[in-house]
Amino acid sequence: MTKFSAKVVKEFAQGIPWSKVIKKAANIDRGRRVFPSQTPKNDAKYNLRLDKGSVVDGKHELILQANKNAANPGVKAAASEDSHKIWAKILVDPENPNDDKAEEDLIASFKETD
C-alpha cells in the first residue's frame, strides 16, 4: 500500500474547522462524510476526507480516508489502491470539543498507520 506524506495530513488537519466538524459528527450517520462536503473540487483541493465512524462511550469516531481524485499524486495513488483504507482514526467529544487535541490526534494516528 502506498503511504503518502504526513505533511499532507498535517496541512489537511490544520485546515479543518474542528469545532464545526466535531458538532456535525454528532448528527451524522456512520459511514457518511463529515468534512469536506463531497464535491469533485473539494476532493481535489483537500485530498483527504473525514468520515463518521462508530460511537464509543459517547465519543464519535472520525476516520481519515484518501480521495480518488485528489490533487496530490501520493494521495491519489493510495486512494486508487484502496479508497476505503482507514489512514487514521480519532475520537471526538461533541459535548467537550477540543480542536487542538483533535488535530494532534489525527496526525499521531496517521503516523502509526502502515
C-alpha positions in Angstrom: 0.0 0.0 0.0 1.3 3.4 -1.0 1.6 5.7 2.0 1.6 9.5 1.4 3.4 12.2 3.4 2.4 13.1 6.9 2.9 16.7 5.7 -0.3 16.3 3.6 -2.2 15.1 6.7 -0.9 18.0 8.8 -2.0 20.5 6.1 -5.4 18.9 5.9 -5.7 18.8 9.7 -4.8 22.5 10.1 -7.4 23.5 7.5 -10.3 21.7 9.3 -12.8 23.9 11.2 -12.7 21.4 14.1 -15.4 22.9 16.3 -18.0 22.7 13.4 -16.8 19.2 12.3 -17.0 17.8 15.9 -20.5 19.2 16.3 -21.5 17.9 12.9 -20.2 14.4 13.7 -22.8 14.0 16.5 -25.6 14.5 13.9 -24.5 12.4 11.0 -24.9 8.7 10.3 -22.0 6.2 10.4 -20.2 5.9 7.1 -21.2 9.4 5.9 -18.8 12.1 5.1 -18.3 14.7 7.7 -15.7 17.0 6.1 -15.3 18.4 3.5 -18.6 18.3 1.6 -18.5 15.9 -1.2 -17.7 17.7 -4.5 -15.0 17.0 -7.1 -13.5 20.4 -6.4 -13.3 19.7 -2.6 -11.9 16.1 -3.2 -9.1 17.6 -5.3 -8.4 20.6 -3.0 -8.4 18.8 0.3 -7.0 15.5 -0.9 -8.4 13.7 2.1 -11.8 13.4 3.9 -13.2 12.6 7.3 -16.0 10.1 7.5 -18.1 9.2 10.5 -17.2 6.0 12.3 -18.7 4.4 15.4 -19.8 6.0 18.7 -17.6 4.8 21.5 -18.6 5.7 25.1 -20.4 8.8 23.9 -17.5 9.9 21.7 -17.7 10.0 17.9 -15.1 8.4 15.7 -13.7 10.3 12.7 -12.0 8.3 10.0 -9.4 9.7 7.6 -9.6 8.4 4.1 -7.9 9.4 0.8 -9.9 10.8 -2.2 -9.6 9.1 -5.6 -9.5 12.5 -7.4 -7.0 14.1 -5.0 -4.7 16.8 -6.5 -1.7 15.3 -4.5 -0.2 12.4 -6.6 0.7 10.3 -3.5 -2.8 10.6 -2.0 -4.4 9.8 -5.4 -2.2 6.7 -5.8 -3.1 5.5 -2.3 -6.8 6.1 -3.0 -6.7 4.2 -6.3 -5.3 1.2 -4.5 -8.0 1.3 -1.8 -10.3 4.3 -1.3 -11.8 2.8 1.8 -8.5 2.3 3.7 -8.5 3.9 7.1 -5.4 6.1 7.3 -6.2 7.4 10.8 -9.0 7.2 13.4 -9.7 9.6 16.2 -12.4 10.0 18.9 -14.0 13.4 19.4 -16.5 14.6 22.1 -19.2 16.9 20.8 -20.0 17.8 24.5 -16.5 18.9 25.1 -14.8 19.7 21.7 -11.0 20.2 21.8 -9.7 21.5 18.4 -6.0 21.2 19.2 -6.3 17.7 20.6 -8.3 16.5 17.5 -5.7 17.9 15.2 -2.8 16.4 17.1 -4.6 13.0 17.5 -5.3 12.9 13.7 -1.6 13.4 12.8 -0.4 11.0 15.5 -2.9 8.3 14.4 -1.7 8.7 10.8 1.9 8.3 11.8 1.1 5.0 13.5 -0.7 3.6 10.4 1.1 1.3 7.9 
